[in-house]
């Protein structure tokens, strides 16, 4: 795992299995979370995400964008939008439910509009209900930066189930774990000697990836999550992530947004392995379906990414997510835009977000030109 320990090796913090959250209607529960009257789950303590406003059928969350979330070249991968979005999407549905109801995400879709940059301080997710039934809930979310610029748009489907809890019973507060040092998102990430950016543009991606595995090089976000690639081939990546209690959203299963982030990173790695030296890519969207819960402390979760379409400008990848017993947990797909010469531009000091934005604009203009013909 390298000299710097992973955050997931530490004892977790935050509430798991706090039945008090099910004793009141969802709207009241989330108001109590917002006002600090109920303790947040471990994934909030890990990332700093938290609800800031709630109403019937709507929820707003904020999450700081810290250096912990970067890769070693200073890029924030689009899967972070999915990591964040799952909470406000689920919360918007939960605010419509009576007491004794529980929900889990069954499908998550994200469309990336604008890349994050070194100037992005916070993500703000404003979610609203689309439909709330007896068994299924639908919601949508807009994710913006601190200036109100749209970063991503998404939607979710959640399954609603009964979890009866006596509203009059007195439950002991859960063990929230140690109070020192500060929560992970508040700490300084490790300084990693990954690669010289001046050489980045001349590196063949698959060779760089294989060297990363062989030499146990890491990214800040890998130490934050325990994620590690294990095998790279042309159009293929196999990786693992621990089933850490840090990834709980309050129950005994892994938070769906964390699995979506890991799938995005794995699919991105499979795409990157197909590129020539000098090129990079930008993920445009992700679609993930959850099949069964991923239990906490149940061994490493495996992610297998494969490139399914190798277009000149657009590539499509898939990811299979399985537990330690080999049972499928989720399936994901994503599309990625190839940016020729993008790595060389990064080597020259051009910010990645400017490179991606310029490439997306060129593709948009090209498509508009084709429609006019």
Phi and psi in degrees as a GROMACS rama.xvg file:
@    title "Ramachandran Plot"
@    xaxis  label "Phi"
@    yaxis  label "Psi"
@TYPE xy
94.2116  173.098  UNK-2
-71.3125  -34.8845  UNK-3
-85.5839  125.651  UNK-4
-71.2483  154.256  UNK-5
-79.1642  145.701  UNK-6
-58.6674  -34.9646  UNK-7
-68.5643  -8.94343  UNK-8
-80.4037  -14.3308  UNK-9
-83.6733  158.35  UNK-10
-60.5385  136.571  UNK-11
-72.2918  164.452  UNK-12
-127.285  153.907  UNK-13
107.028  168.332  UNK-14
-87.334  128.363  UNK-15
-122.625  127.951  UNK-16
71.274  33.9086  UNK-17
-81.4824  98.9003  UNK-18
-68.3735  -14.2561  UNK-19
-62.3282  -25.8372  UNK-20
-69.7322  -17.4131  UNK-21
-101.918  0.236279  UNK-22
-82.749  -13.8962  UNK-23
-125.463  159.963  UNK-24
-55.958  153.238  UNK-25
-56.3413  -38.12  UNK-26
-62.1828  -44.7857  UNK-27
-66.1782  -39.8213  UNK-28
-58.4818  -46.8638  UNK-29
-73.7707  -25.3925  UNK-30
-67.1722  -36.5243  UNK-31
-67.5184  -38.4833  UNK-32
-61.399  -46.1497  UNK-33
-61.6018  -38.6298  UNK-34
-89.9453  6.1846  UNK-35
76.425  17.6439  UNK-36
-86.3012  -14.4863  UNK-37
-125.058  140.139  UNK-38
-72.8185  142.543  UNK-39
-75.4391  161.33  UNK-40
-78.2087  170.875  UNK-41
-57.2241  -38.9384  UNK-42
-63.4914  -29.4847  UNK-43
-71.137  -40.8395  UNK-44
-67.8668  -32.8779  UNK-45
-68.7687  -48.8582  UNK-46
-98.5001  -20.9866  UNK-47
88.6296  2.01783  UNK-48
-68.5817  147.388  UNK-49
-161.53  151.719  UNK-50
-73.423  139.441  UNK-51
-116.871  -19.3273  UNK-52
-158.702  137.92  UNK-53
-138.317  149.077  UNK-54
-153.351  174.374  UNK-55
-63.9154  115.193  UNK-56
78.7709  14.9324  UNK-57
-149.361  152.222  UNK-58
-153.779  138.373  UNK-59
-119.362  130.012  UNK-60
-121.775  155.902  UNK-61
-129.889  150.96  UNK-62
-147.88  128.45  UNK-63
-70.322  143.659  UNK-64
-99.4367  102.334  UNK-65
-107.598  163.405  UNK-66
-59.9606  -17.9964  UNK-67
-59.2933  -26.7054  UNK-68
-88.6784  -1.06667  UNK-69
-81.9107  158.421  UNK-70
-87.3628  -176.91  UNK-71
-73.6228  -9.82492  UNK-72
-99.1116  6.36925  UNK-73
85.47  14.359  UNK-74
-96.5107  137.878  UNK-75
-97.7257  114.707  UNK-76
-74.0368  149.245  UNK-77
-62.0665  -22.6931  UNK-78
-59.7005  -17.3357  UNK-79
-63.7879  -28.5769  UNK-80
-63.238  -40.5802  UNK-81
-68.9444  -39.4811  UNK-82
-54.4778  -43.0777  UNK-83
-78.994  -43.9049  UNK-84
-63.6473  -30.7186  UNK-85
-58.9861  -32.1959  UNK-86
-70.1765  -55.2457  UNK-87
-63.661  -33.7403  UNK-88
-61.2322  -45.8988  UNK-89
-69.7298  -38.9334  UNK-90
-63.4458  -38.8  UNK-91
-59.5183  -38.5335  UNK-92
-71.9937  -43.289  UNK-93
-59.6239  -33.5371  UNK-94
-64.6173  -13.7641  UNK-95
-95.9495  -3.79721  UNK-96
-94.2  149.504  UNK-97
-75.9302  174.782  UNK-98
-62.1769  153.849  UNK-99
77.8242  19.0489  UNK-100
-117.358  145.938  UNK-101
-133.145  148.254  UNK-102
-135.058  157.804  UNK-103
-141.708  143.748  UNK-104
-72.5178  131.027  UNK-105
-109.763  -18.9052  UNK-106
-155.713  140.007  UNK-107
-139.075  130.606  UNK-108
-127.174  131.393  UNK-109
-132.65  136.18  UNK-110
-118.01  122.387  UNK-111
-87.5278  126.496  UNK-112
-102.618  -45.0606  UNK-113
-142.061  137.107  UNK-114
-74.4821  150.607  UNK-115
-72.1526  160.212  UNK-116
-138.913  -179.929  UNK-117
-63.8208  -18.3874  UNK-118
-88.3169  -10.2563  UNK-119
-76.8344  115.105  UNK-120
-94.4719  -36.4737  UNK-121
-144.013  151.223  UNK-122
-104.7  139.132  UNK-123
-122.438  124.264  UNK-124
-114.311  118.758  UNK-125
-110.172  109.342  UNK-126
-109.739  150.358  UNK-127
-141.738  154.281  UNK-128
-73.8316  142.776  UNK-129
-107.925  -39.3195  UNK-130
-158.065  138.524  UNK-131
-134.443  108.689  UNK-132
-111.389  -164.707  UNK-133
-74.3445  -29.9256  UNK-134
-124.221  -22.7681  UNK-135
-131.657  139.025  UNK-136
-127.521  143.066  UNK-137
-123.049  142.105  UNK-138
-148.609  163.07  UNK-139
-131.381  160.138  UNK-140
-144.603  142.677  UNK-141
-110.913  128.915  UNK-142
-110.665  126.654  UNK-143
-126.23  167.744  UNK-144
-90.441  -172.767  UNK-145
-67.6855  -14.6164  UNK-146
-97.7204  2.69817  UNK-147
85.9324  7.54648  UNK-148
-79.6786  134.127  UNK-149
-67.6517  128.316  UNK-150
-103.258  -38.2949  UNK-151
-160.948  160.982  UNK-152
-133.509  141.808  UNK-153
-152.143  174.321  UNK-154
-147.557  163.086  UNK-155
-148.018  151.81  UNK-156
-122.766  130.739  UNK-157
-122.569  146.559  UNK-158
-96.1393  130.918  UNK-159
-104.203  130.977  UNK-160
-133.304  159.802  UNK-161
-81.3472  140.29  UNK-162
-145.205  75.3295  UNK-163
-60.0466  131.816  UNK-164
-135.884  133.303  UNK-165
-64.7472  114.422  UNK-166
-65.7887  -18.7606  UNK-167
-95.1032  -7.04679  UNK-168
-75.4287  143.638  UNK-169
-96.4898  117.67  UNK-170
-105.722  141.72  UNK-171
-69.8077  141.114  UNK-172
-60.4118  143.282  UNK-173
-72.4209  158.66  UNK-174
-70.1231  122.595  UNK-175
-97.1613  2.30163  UNK-176
83.1761  -175.546  UNK-177
-67.6355  155.417  UNK-178
-102.14  -12.4787  UNK-179
-128.72  149.395  UNK-180
-69.5612  -171.515  UNK-181
-57.4306  161.223  UNK-182
-55.6259  148.924  UNK-183
-51.0265  -43.3833  UNK-184
-65.6925  -17.7185  UNK-185
-87.832  -10.2872  UNK-186
-89.3849  165.543  UNK-187
-80.7882  131.426  UNK-188
-73.1558  166.163  UNK-189
-69.7891  150.201  UNK-190
-90.2775  115.869  UNK-191
-110.844  134.643  UNK-192
-92.9162  78.8088  UNK-193
-85.8298  -56.7084  UNK-194
-165.058  151.966  UNK-195
-76.7148  123.065  UNK-196
-61.364  -28.6222  UNK-197
-64.5706  -25.7148  UNK-198
-93.4011  -8.94926  UNK-199
-58.5442  -40.3045  UNK-200
-69.5194  -15.836  UNK-201
-102.799  -1.07359  UNK-202
-84.6776  138.806  UNK-203
-79.6688  120.415  UNK-204
-49.4321  -49.1853  UNK-205
-66.4121  -32.8201  UNK-206
-68.6535  -39.8678  UNK-207
-63.6382  -41.5274  UNK-208
-65.2177  -42.6734  UNK-209
-66.9061  -35.4877  UNK-210
-67.0936  -36.0759  UNK-211
-58.3109  -44.3655  UNK-212
-69.9226  -46.3504  UNK-213
-64.8305  -36.0301  UNK-214
-99.0447  6.83744  UNK-215
55.2684  38.4678  UNK-216
-74.6441  156.328  UNK-217
-139.975  167.508  UNK-218
-113.166  156.219  UNK-219
-54.7492  -43.4274  UNK-220
-67.5295  -23.4122  UNK-221
-71.4363  -39.69  UNK-222
-67.0447  -29.1047  UNK-223
-69.8139  -32.6094  UNK-224
-117.858  -13.2387  UNK-225
79.2497  6.55012  UNK-226
-66.6872  139.856  UNK-227
-147.177  133.078  UNK-228
-74.4736  143.087  UNK-229
-115.484  -27.8865  UNK-230
-152.919  135.27  UNK-231
-128.163  134.042  UNK-232
-140.542  178.119  UNK-233
-63.1717  112.378  UNK-234
73.4483  21.5973  UNK-235
-144.555  138.498  UNK-236
-145.608  132.11  UNK-237
-117.274  130.497  UNK-238
-138.674  167.165  UNK-239
-133.209  157.362  UNK-240
-145.071  141.495  UNK-241
-72.1179  152.971  UNK-242
-88.1756  61.1671  UNK-243
-77.0431  141.819  UNK-244
-59.6734  -20.0976  UNK-245
-58.1154  -22.3807  UNK-246
-94.127  10.803  UNK-247
-77.7021  139.502  UNK-248
-99.8649  25.1537  UNK-249
115.042  -18.4385  UNK-250
-111.055  -167.002  UNK-251
-96.1028  23.1287  UNK-252
-124.428  161.032  UNK-253
-70.6784  135.844  UNK-254
-59.8327  127.157  UNK-255
-59.947  -34.9248  UNK-256
-63.2775  -31.0679  UNK-257
-68.6448  -41.148  UNK-258
-64.7775  -36.3953  UNK-259
-64.6257  -41.7058  UNK-260
-60.9036  -46.6049  UNK-261
-63.8058  -37.8794  UNK-262
-64.6366  -41.1013  UNK-263
-60.7423  -43.9312  UNK-264
-64.8954  -39.3763  UNK-265
-69.9025  -43.3149  UNK-266
-65.2184  -38.479  UNK-267
-62.0435  -39.4773  UNK-268
-64.8255  -37.6507  UNK-269
-66.5735  -37.6041  UNK-270
-66.5417  -45.2582  UNK-271
-60.3703  -33.9713  UNK-272
-65.1261  -16.2014  UNK-273
-94.1488  -5.4786  UNK-274
-88.857  152.583  UNK-275
-80.6487  167.959  UNK-276
-57.2035  137.934  UNK-277
99.0818  -20.8695  UNK-278
-96.4092  153.755  UNK-279
-132.647  -174.135  UNK-280
-143.327  164.584  UNK-281
-134.67  123.885  UNK-282
-68.8528  137.105  UNK-283
-103.698  -27.3715  UNK-284
-164.44  166.724  UNK-285
-146.635  141.837  UNK-286
-132.155  122.906  UNK-287
-131.874  135.63  UNK-288
-112.615  130.369  UNK-289
-98.0462  129.807  UNK-290
-102.619  -43.6701  UNK-291
-147.317  156.44  UNK-292
-64.6525  146.152  UNK-293
-98.3487  111.073  UNK-294
-71.6273  148.392  UNK-295
-70.9789  149.775  UNK-296
53.2204  41.5192  UNK-297
-117.912  30.4336  UNK-298
84.767  174.999  UNK-299
-69.2295  141.723  UNK-300
-92.3501  134.22  UNK-301
-103.279  140.294  UNK-302
-127.1  127.762  UNK-303
-121.785  111.747  UNK-304
-104.288  139.456  UNK-305
-138.425  139.715  UNK-306
-80.3015  123.058  UNK-307
-99.8764  -22.6235  UNK-308
-139.991  130.49  UNK-309
-117.013  67.4282  UNK-310
-74.4731  166.148  UNK-311
-66.806  -40.9946  UNK-312
-111.163  -24.4205  UNK-313
-123.93  129.823  UNK-314
-122.345  145.89  UNK-315
-121.749  132.45  UNK-316
-127.126  160.402  UNK-317
-129.369  162.469  UNK-318
-143.353  129.555  UNK-319
-101.028  131.116  UNK-320
-117.694  122.865  UNK-321
-129.318  155.797  UNK-322
-86.7766  -177.489  UNK-323
-63.5355  -23.6137  UNK-324
-86.908  1.16132  UNK-325
86.2874  5.2523  UNK-326
-82.9867  137.507  UNK-327
-71.1431  130.597  UNK-328
-100.043  -37.5683  UNK-329
-162.682  162.162  UNK-330
-132.482  137.335  UNK-331
-135.165  154.233  UNK-332
-135.086  156.546  UNK-333
-154.623  154.372  UNK-334
-117.613  147.629  UNK-335
-134.816  139.778  UNK-336
-94.6054  123.733  UNK-337
-79.0851  134.326  UNK-338
-118.025  96.2068  UNK-339
-59.6212  136.744  UNK-340
68.839  8.88661  UNK-341
-64.0948  -37.8113  UNK-342
-65.3392  -38.4595  UNK-343
-66.9633  -34.4742  UNK-344
-66.9745  -37.9018  UNK-345
-62.5824  -41.1153  UNK-346
-60.3903  -28.6271  UNK-347
-85.481  0.546307  UNK-348
95.2557  6.42014  UNK-349
-76.5974  129.436  UNK-350
-59.6332  136.24  UNK-351
-54.9781  -37.8926  UNK-352
-64.9265  -32.5825  UNK-353
-70.2708  -38.978  UNK-354
-63.7373  -45.6878  UNK-355
-65.7172  -44.4111  UNK-356
-61.8143  -41.8192  UNK-357
-64.9777  -41.8188  UNK-358
-64.4966  -42.6794  UNK-359
-63.7978  -39.1445  UNK-360
-63.7776  -42.3385  UNK-361
-62.1685  -41.5052  UNK-362
-64.1679  -41.8899  UNK-363
-61.1745  -43.9201  UNK-364
-65.3686  -37.1069  UNK-365
-64.4461  -41.578  UNK-366
-66.0063  -40.1343  UNK-367
-65.098  -38.3408  UNK-368
-64.2332  -39.9133  UNK-369
-65.1017  -36.5783  UNK-370
-67.3626  -30.1705  UNK-371
-75.2976  -22.1234  UNK-372
